[in-house]
Amino acid sequence: MDQSKCIGKVYLVGAGPGDPGLLTLKGKVLLEQADVVIYDALVSCPILAMINPNAEKINAGKRRGRHSLPQTQTTQLLIQKAQTHAVVVRLKGGDPFVFGRGGEEMEDLIQAGIPVEVVPGVTSGISAPAYAGIPLTHRNYSSSVTFVTGHEATGKYRANVNWQAIAQGSETIVIYMGVHNLHNIIAELMVAGCSPEKPIALIQWGTRLEQKELIATLETIVEQIEATGFQAPAIAVIGDVVNLHQILGSYQHYIM
């Protein structure tokens, strides 16, 4: 595409995990100035309320089993809107470059000749454990942390992640989008040598008013999920740092 025909710019903005207080100042300014906002399903209502009331708002959200727009159509929509609008915001939950397909979208936009800029956001893998009183690193418990996706394509589970290497090389493991495949993931980790007594925390809707935590061990967590009806979206944290939730988790964070 001839870039001279493009009058606007696309901003890939990280909305953070949900608490509007964690949205960056730059992200807030862009939402207030936006002509078009194409947003994901996990963006919280208080952040959506910050969008310029005159802006065109388009829901491109992707949730398991409920896809609003295919990825290719979302990118094409960004290209089209940049041809007719000055400020186009692609609003993504968390951080665009952490399991958010932001890199893919940015590549496609650059290839199409569209000016594009990424605005980082606070990723849920850090913020949700923090709001639950679980530090990912601690001098007495963990000096390493690994962030990994637990999401697999629709269909039969395939271990595309080297869980053995992760289990043996990291003291804290943070799993995004792993609730639906947790049974398989835990089996892989145990084969790799993780103790069944290893603590695990699931944090649902982290940093939001409806945040919930489920604390168990690798051996008992699946049973606890079934017993409580715990559902995605949730972050999983595996490691001895989870035990600190008993001490630090009692200090509640005030979510605005």
Phi, psi and chi 1 to 4 in degrees:
 res  aa     phi    psi   chi1   chi2   chi3   chi4
   1 MET       -  141.7 -169.3 -166.5   79.7      -
   2 ASP   -73.6  115.6 -176.9   -1.5      -      -
   3 GLN   -63.1  -24.1 -172.8  169.0  -28.2      -
   4 SER   -64.1  -20.0   63.4      -      -      -
   5 LYS   -83.2   -6.8  -62.8  179.0 -179.0  178.6
   6 CYS   -95.5  123.5  177.0      -      -      -
   7 ILE   -99.3   -8.8   68.6  168.4      -      -
   8 GLY  -123.6 -172.4      -      -      -      -
   9 LYS  -139.5  142.8 -177.5  174.9 -178.2  178.4
  10 VAL  -100.3  132.4  173.8      -      -      -
  11 TYR  -114.4  119.1  -63.9   86.9      -      -
  12 LEU   -87.4  101.3  -54.8  179.4      -      -
  13 VAL  -105.9  127.6  176.5      -      -      -
  14 GLY   -81.8  122.0      -      -      -      -
  15 ALA   -83.6   -8.3      -      -      -      -
  16 GLY    80.2 -172.2      -      -      -      -
  17 PRO   -82.7  -15.2   30.9  -35.9      -      -
  18 GLY   148.1  -44.3      -      -      -      -
  19 ASP   -62.0  118.6 -177.1  -12.9      -      -
  20 PRO   -62.1  -22.3   21.6  -32.9      -      -
  21 GLY   -67.9  -14.6      -      -      -      -
  22 LEU   -96.2   -1.9  -61.9 -178.8      -      -
  23 LEU   -70.1  137.7  179.2   67.9      -      -
  24 THR   -69.2  155.2   64.7      -      -      -
  25 LEU   -61.3  -38.7  -68.9  175.5      -      -
  26 LYS   -64.7  -40.3 -172.1  169.0 -173.8  176.7
  27 GLY   -63.2  -41.8      -      -      -      -
  28 LYS   -62.6  -44.4 -179.5  176.0 -176.5  -67.2
  29 VAL   -61.3  -42.2  169.0      -      -      -
  30 LEU   -65.8  -37.7  -75.2  168.7      -      -
  31 LEU   -64.4  -36.6  -69.3 -177.7      -      -
  32 GLU   -73.2  -23.9  -67.4  168.9  -14.4      -
  33 GLN  -100.2   -7.5  -63.6  177.3  -15.1      -
  34 ALA   -64.6  144.1      -      -      -      -
  35 ASP   -92.7  -33.0  -60.8  -55.7      -      -
  36 VAL  -139.9  137.5 -179.3      -      -      -
  37 VAL  -128.3  120.7  177.5      -      -      -
  38 ILE  -108.5  112.5  -59.0  172.3      -      -
  39 TYR  -119.3  158.5   61.4   93.3      -      -
  40 ASP   -91.9  167.5  -81.8  -10.8      -      -
  41 ALA   -67.4  -30.0      -      -      -      -
  42 LEU   -88.1    2.7  -66.6 -179.7      -      -
  43 VAL   -72.5  129.8  177.9      -      -      -
  44 SER   -75.1  156.2   66.1      -      -      -
  45 CYS   -60.6  -41.1  -69.1      -      -      -
  46 PRO   -60.4  -32.4  -25.5   35.9      -      -
  47 ILE   -76.4  -38.7  -69.5  176.7      -      -
  48 LEU   -61.8  -29.8  -67.9  176.9      -      -
  49 ALA   -69.0  -16.1      -      -      -      -
  50 MET   -80.9  -11.1  -62.2  179.7 -174.1      -
  51 ILE   -67.1  140.4  -62.9  173.2      -      -
  52 ASN   -45.3  121.2  173.3    7.8      -      -
  53 PRO   -60.7  -19.9   19.3  -30.7      -      -
  54 ASN   -91.9   -1.9  -63.7  -42.6      -      -
  55 ALA   -77.4  151.3      -      -      -      -
  56 GLU   -79.6  128.6  180.0 -177.5    2.3      -
  57 LYS  -113.3  127.9  -54.5  174.3 -171.2   67.1
  58 ILE  -128.6  123.7  -58.3  171.2      -      -
  59 ASN   -86.8  113.1 -175.7   -8.3      -      -
  60 ALA  -113.3   24.9      -      -      -      -
  61 GLY   -61.5  145.0      -      -      -      -
  62 LYS  -122.1  118.0  -63.0  178.0 -179.3   63.6
  63 ARG  -129.2  154.0  -69.7  -71.5  -57.7  -80.8
  64 ARG   -51.7  119.0 -176.0 -179.3  175.8   89.5
  65 GLY    80.1   -3.0      -      -      -      -
  66 ARG  -138.7   79.5  -56.5 -167.7  -61.5  -85.1
  67 HIS   -95.2  122.7  -72.8 -164.4      -      -
  68 SER   -76.9  -49.2  -65.0      -      -      -
  69 LEU  -134.3  134.7  -73.7  177.8      -      -
  70 PRO   -62.6  153.8  -20.7   31.8      -      -
  71 GLN   -56.8  -41.6 -174.2   63.0   43.4      -
  72 THR   -63.4  -37.4   53.2      -      -      -
  73 GLN   -70.3  -35.3  -71.0 -173.2   24.2      -
  74 THR   -62.8  -46.0  -61.6      -      -      -
  75 THR   -64.1  -42.2  -56.6      -      -      -
  76 GLN   -63.3  -36.0 -172.1   58.9   38.7      -
  77 LEU   -64.9  -40.9 -174.0   61.1      -      -
  78 LEU   -60.4  -42.1  -70.7  169.6      -      -
  79 ILE   -63.0  -45.7  -66.3  171.0      -      -
  80 GLN   -63.8  -43.3  -67.1  173.4   -5.8      -
  81 LYS   -68.0  -33.6  -65.6  -58.9 -179.5 -178.8
  82 ALA   -68.4  -19.2      -      -      -      -
  83 GLN   -77.4  -17.9  -66.6  172.2  -12.0      -
  84 THR  -127.9   -5.0   54.9      -      -      -
  85 HIS  -134.1  148.0  -62.4   81.7      -      -
  86 ALA   -77.6  -44.1      -      -      -      -
  87 VAL  -122.1  107.9  179.9      -      -      -
  88 VAL  -112.7  120.3  179.3      -      -      -
  89 VAL  -107.7  125.8  171.3      -      -      -
  90 ARG   -99.8  102.6  174.8   70.8  171.0  106.1
  91 LEU   -95.0  116.5 -172.1   60.8      -      -
  92 LYS  -121.4  138.9  -54.6  174.7   76.8   66.9
  93 GLY   -61.8  144.6      -      -      -      -
  94 GLY    69.5 -130.2      -      -      -      -
  95 ASP  -115.4  134.3 -179.6  -87.0      -      -
  96 PRO   -59.9  -27.5  -22.9   33.2      -      -
  97 PHE  -100.0    6.7  -81.6    6.3      -      -
  98 VAL  -116.8   96.1 -179.3      -      -      -
  99 PHE    52.9   36.2  -55.7  119.1      -      -
 100 GLY  -122.1    7.5      -      -      -      -
 101 ARG    61.6   13.9  -65.5 -169.5  175.5 -178.0
 102 GLY   -64.4  -37.4      -      -      -      -
 103 GLY   -62.3  -40.3      -      -      -      -
 104 GLU   -64.2  -45.2  -60.4  170.6   37.1      -
 105 GLU   -65.5  -40.2  -67.3 -178.5   -1.6      -
 106 MET   -65.5  -40.6 -166.3  167.6 -171.3      -
 107 GLU   -58.5  -47.1  -79.5 -174.9  -61.4      -
 108 ASP   -65.0  -38.9  -68.6  -19.9      -      -
 109 LEU   -67.1  -41.9  -69.8  166.3      -      -
 110 ILE   -62.5  -42.7  -69.3  172.1      -      -
 111 GLN   -61.7  -32.7 -173.0  174.7    6.4      -
 112 ALA   -84.1   -0.9      -      -      -      -
 113 GLY    81.3   21.7      -      -      -      -
 114 ILE   -95.4  126.6  -57.1  -64.2      -      -
 115 PRO   -60.7  133.8  -21.0   32.6      -      -
 116 VAL  -146.6  146.8   57.1      -      -      -
 117 GLU  -142.9  139.1  178.6 -179.0  -21.9      -
 118 VAL   -99.2  136.3   62.8      -      -      -
 119 VAL  -117.5  105.8  179.4      -      -      -
 120 PRO   -60.3  155.7  -22.5   34.1      -      -
 121 GLY  -129.5  170.2      -      -      -      -
 122 VAL   -79.2  120.7  178.6      -      -      -
 123 THR   -81.1  146.1 -177.2      -      -      -
 124 SER   -66.9  -24.7   58.2      -      -      -
 125 GLY   -64.7  -21.0      -      -      -      -
 126 ILE  -100.0  -45.9  -66.5  173.2      -      -
 127 SER   -74.6  -40.3   54.1      -      -      -
 128 ALA   -62.5  -47.6      -      -      -      -
 129 PRO   -60.3  -37.9  -24.3   34.1      -      -
 130 ALA   -61.2  -43.3      -      -      -      -
 131 TYR   -70.4  -18.2  -87.5   49.2      -      -
 132 ALA   -94.1    3.5      -      -      -      -
 133 GLY    74.8   33.3      -      -      -      -
 134 ILE  -120.9  101.5  -59.3  173.1      -      -
 135 PRO   -75.0  131.9   26.5  -31.2      -      -
 136 LEU   -71.7  -27.4  -60.7 -176.3      -      -
 137 THR  -126.9  149.1   62.6      -      -      -
 138 HIS  -160.1  133.7 -171.5  -69.8      -      -
 139 ARG   -57.7  -26.8  -73.4 -166.3  -59.5  170.5
 140 ASN   -93.2   -9.0  -63.8  -30.7      -      -
 141 TYR  -130.1  -38.0  -60.6   95.7      -      -
 142 SER  -155.0  129.1  173.7      -      -      -
 143 SER  -115.4    9.7   58.2      -      -      -
 144 SER  -147.0  147.7   59.3      -      -      -
 145 VAL  -144.0  140.9   56.7      -      -      -
 146 THR  -122.8  132.1  -64.0      -      -      -
 147 PHE  -103.3  129.8  -61.7   92.3      -      -
 148 VAL  -147.0  149.4   59.5      -      -      -
 149 THR   -89.6  138.6  176.5      -      -      -
 150 GLY  -102.5    6.1      -      -      -      -
 151 HIS   -83.0  135.8  175.5   72.4      -      -
 152 GLU  -123.6  159.6  -63.2  -75.4  -13.9      -
 153 ALA   -63.2  156.1      -      -      -      -
 154 THR   -57.6  136.5  -58.3      -      -      -
 155 GLY   119.5 -159.0      -      -      -      -
 156 LYS   -63.8  137.5 -174.2  177.4  179.2 -179.6
 157 TYR   -65.1  135.1  175.6   81.2      -      -
 158 ARG  -132.5  130.4  -59.1 -177.1  -53.3  -81.0
 159 ALA   -78.8   82.4      -      -      -      -
 160 ASN   -80.4  -11.0  -68.1  -31.7      -      -
 161 VAL  -100.7  140.3  173.7      -      -      -
 162 ASN   -81.7   80.8 -171.1  -18.8      -      -
 163 TRP   -65.2  -29.4  -67.2  106.6      -      -
 164 GLN   -64.1  -44.5 -179.3  171.7   -5.7      -
 165 ALA   -64.3  -40.5      -      -      -      -
 166 ILE   -66.4  -44.5  -68.3  173.7      -      -
 167 ALA   -61.7  -36.1      -      -      -      -
 168 GLN   -89.4  -14.9  -64.4  176.2   -3.2      -
 169 GLY  -113.3   -2.7      -      -      -      -
 170 SER  -138.3  135.9 -174.4      -      -      -
 171 GLU   -83.5  -24.5  -66.0  163.2  -61.1      -
 172 THR  -126.7  131.6  -56.8      -      -      -
 173 ILE  -119.6  126.3  -56.2  170.2      -      -
 174 VAL  -113.9  121.7  178.9      -      -      -
 175 ILE  -113.2  122.1  -54.7  172.5      -      -
 176 TYR   -89.6  142.7  -70.1   69.0      -      -
 177 MET    52.4   44.4  -58.6  170.6  -72.7      -
 178 GLY  -112.1    0.5      -      -      -      -
 179 VAL   -61.2  -44.1  171.9      -      -      -
 180 HIS   -69.0  -25.8  -66.0  -73.7      -      -
 181 ASN  -109.8   15.4  -70.6  -41.0      -      -
 182 LEU   -62.0  -37.5 -163.1   57.5      -      -
 183 HIS   -57.2  -46.2  175.9   76.7      -      -
 184 ASN   -68.5  -40.0  -63.1  -62.1      -      -
 185 ILE   -63.7  -44.9  -68.2  169.3      -      -
 186 ILE   -62.1  -40.3  -71.8  173.8      -      -
 187 ALA   -59.8  -41.7      -      -      -      -
 188 GLU   -64.3  -42.1  -65.0  -82.8  -10.6      -
 189 LEU   -66.6  -38.6  -69.2  173.1      -      -
 190 MET   -68.4  -39.1  -73.4 -172.1  176.9      -
 191 VAL   -60.1  -34.2  168.1      -      -      -
 192 ALA   -77.6   -5.0      -      -      -      -
 193 GLY   114.1    0.2      -      -      -      -
 194 CYS   -68.2  137.9  -79.5      -      -      -
 195 SER   -70.8  141.6  167.9      -      -      -
 196 PRO   -60.3  -21.2  -22.1   32.8      -      -
 197 GLU   -87.5    0.7  -61.1  -58.5  -44.0      -
 198 LYS   -60.6  128.5  179.0   74.5   72.1  175.1
 199 PRO   -72.5  146.8   20.8  -28.7      -      -
 200 ILE  -139.8  141.8  177.1  172.5      -      -
 201 ALA  -123.0  135.9      -      -      -      -
 202 LEU  -109.4  130.5  -62.9 -176.7      -      -
 203 ILE  -122.3  112.1  -53.1  159.1      -      -
 204 GLN   -95.8  136.2  179.5 -170.8   62.6      -
 205 TRP    51.4   49.3  -65.4  116.2      -      -
 206 GLY   -55.5  136.0      -      -      -      -
 207 THR    77.7   -1.3   81.0      -      -      -
 208 ARG   -98.7  167.7  -54.0 -172.4 -172.2 -155.5
 209 LEU   -59.2  -31.1  -70.6  172.1      -      -
 210 GLU   -91.1   14.7   59.0  -92.9   42.0      -
 211 GLN   -56.2  136.2  174.9  174.8  -44.3      -
 212 LYS  -135.1  148.5  -65.7 -179.9 -178.9  179.2
 213 GLU  -122.8  146.6  -60.4   99.9   27.2      -
 214 LEU  -129.7  116.3 -174.7   62.6      -      -
 215 ILE  -110.3  130.3  -49.2  -64.5      -      -
 216 ALA  -158.2 -159.3      -      -      -      -
 217 THR  -118.8  169.0   65.2      -      -      -
 218 LEU   -58.4  -32.8  -67.5 -176.4      -      -
 219 GLU   -73.7  -30.4 -174.2  176.0   40.9      -
 220 THR  -109.7   -9.7   62.7      -      -      -
 221 ILE   -63.8  -40.5 -173.1   61.8      -      -
 222 VAL   -64.2  -41.2  173.2      -      -      -
 223 GLU   -62.5  -39.1 -179.9 -178.9  -15.5      -
 224 GLN   -66.2  -38.4  -70.4  -65.6  -41.1      -
 225 ILE   -60.6  -46.4  -69.5  172.4      -      -
 226 GLU   -65.4  -38.3  -66.1  173.2   -6.6      -
 227 ALA   -70.9  -33.6      -      -      -      -
 228 THR   -98.7  -12.8   60.7      -      -      -
 229 GLY    72.2   23.3      -      -      -      -
 230 PHE   -61.1  135.9 -164.3   93.4      -      -
 231 GLN  -132.3  164.3  -63.8 -179.1  -15.4      -
 232 ALA   -70.8  161.0      -      -      -      -
 233 PRO   -82.1  140.3   30.6  -35.1      -      -
 234 ALA  -155.5  151.2      -      -      -      -
 235 ILE   -99.9  138.0  -71.0  -71.3      -      -
 236 ALA  -107.3  135.2      -      -      -      -
 237 VAL  -122.9  124.8 -177.3      -      -      -
 238 ILE  -119.6  127.9  -60.0  171.4      -      -
 239 GLY   148.2  168.9      -      -      -      -
 240 ASP   -64.7  -21.4  -68.7  -18.2      -      -
 241 VAL   -62.4  -21.3  -68.2      -      -      -
 242 VAL   -60.7  -30.0  171.1      -      -      -
 243 ASN   -62.6  -22.4  -69.8  -30.3      -      -
 244 LEU   -70.6  -14.3  -70.3  166.6      -      -
 245 HIS   -57.0  -34.8  168.2   76.5      -      -
 246 GLN   -62.5  -30.8  -61.4  176.4   10.2      -
 247 ILE   -94.5  -49.9  -57.3  169.8      -      -
 248 LEU   -85.7  -24.4  -52.5 -177.8      -      -
 249 GLY   -69.9  -16.2      -      -      -      -
 250 SER   -74.5  -15.1   60.1      -      -      -
 251 TYR   -89.6   94.3  -70.5   84.6      -      -
 252 GLN   -69.1  142.8  -62.7  -64.1  -35.1      -
 253 HIS   -90.9  137.6  -68.7   77.7      -      -
 254 TYR   -89.2  112.1  -66.9   92.1      -      -
 255 ILE   -92.4  124.8  -56.0  172.7      -      -
 256 MET   -81.9      -  -60.3  174.4   62.1      -
